[in-house]
Amino acid sequence: MKDLVYLSRSFVEFGPFAKKEILDFQKRGLLTAADYLRDEGSDNWLHYQEWLTVVPMPAPKLVKRPAATKPVAKAAPAAKKSKKAA
C-alpha cells in the first residue's frame, strides 16, 4: 500500500501511519524539527517539512448545504414608544 509512511525520531522508526495521520500530526504540532519521514517501499528519508512539500495534499471535502425551501420573513419594525409629558 503506497499511502503508508514511516516516522523516524531519534533514530527510532515508528509506523506505518496513513498519510492523513501524518498530516494530522503536523496540524496538531506533534512533529519535531528532528523528525524524518519515508514512504513505504522507499529507502529515502526526508525531513518532515520537505516531505510535506512533495506529498500530494488531499482535496478538501465540500459540504453540500440544502437549498432554502422558503424565504425567511423579515421581522416587523418595532413600534415606537411615545413619550408622555410630565
C-alpha positions, 0 to 999 in steps of 0.5 A: 500500500503506497499511502503508508509512511514511516516516522523516524525520531531519534533514530527510532522508526515508528509506523506505518501511519496513513498519510492523513495521520501524518498530516494530522500530526503536523496540524496538531504540532506533534512533529519535531524539527528532528523528525524524518519521514519515508514512504513505504517501499522507499529507502529515502528519508526526508525531513518532515517539512520537505516531505510535506512539500512533495506529498500530494495534499488531499482535496478538501471535502465540500459540504453540500448545504440544502437549498432554502425551501422558503424565504425567511420573513423579515421581522416587523419594525418595532413600534415606537414608544411615545413619550408622555409629558410630565 
